[in-house]
Amino acid sequence: STALYTEHCPPDVTIPYMDGGYSTAIGRSDWTISPGFLHTHRFAFPDFKVLPITSAGSIADGIWDGLRYSLFNGCGLYTLSYGHDPEAFALCRKISAILHEHSAAFCTLSPEAFVDTLRVDVYANRFPTEQETVWTLWNGRWQTVRGAVLRVPHTDGATYRDVYNEVDLTPAIAEGFAEISLTIGPRDVAVVVQRR
C-alpha cells in the first residue's frame, strides 16, 4: 500500500519492486545517440513511472527542450518552480493538460518507441488504447518539417488532431491507412491523436 519511489532510474533487476523515480538523465544524454532523448526505462518498464526533472541544472540543452523531450517520451513532468523562464510555465500547463486529457493512452502498458515515420530525422512514439491512439513526434532537424510524416492504420470514422498545436487533421486515406501531414518546427514536437 506504499509507493516506492527513487532518485534516478534503478537497475532493471530492481524496477519490478518499485513504482517510479525521477530522472536527470536528459542533462546527461546525447541526442545524436538517443534522438528526442528517448528514455528506454519508460518503454521497457511501462508500469515504472519515470519523471524527468526539467528544472535548471538538470538539462544540458535548455529548459524548453527538456519540457518537449518529456512530452515526446510521454512522461509526467517533475518540474520545480525555479530555473524556468516565466513563459515556460504556460508550456508546463499545456503539456500537463495533454498528459491528463489522454492519460489512458499515456498509461498504457504497451507503448512503442521509435515507430516508423515517413521522414528522416522525424521520430515517433505510439501509445495505444481501444478508444484512441496517441503518437508523440519529435523533429530532430534544425529546420521546420512540412508534409506527410506518419502513415498509420485507419478505422472508418476515426478522427485526427494534433493536440499540441491544436490543429484538426485531414489525412489522405487509402487502402486502410491514413497518411498524416504536419508542420513541426525545428527541434519541436507534435502530438497526434486518432480517436475511434
Secondary structure, 3 states (H helix, E strand, C coil): CCCCEEECCCCCCCHHHCCEEEECHHHHCCCCCCHHHCCHHHHHCCCCEEEEECCCCCCCCCHHHHHHHHHHCCCCCECCCCCCCCCHHHHHHHHHHHHHHCHHHHCCCCCEEEECCCCCCEEEEEEECCCEEEEEEEECCCCCEEEEEEEEECCCCCEEEECCCCEEECCEEECCEEEEEEEECCCCEEEEEEEC
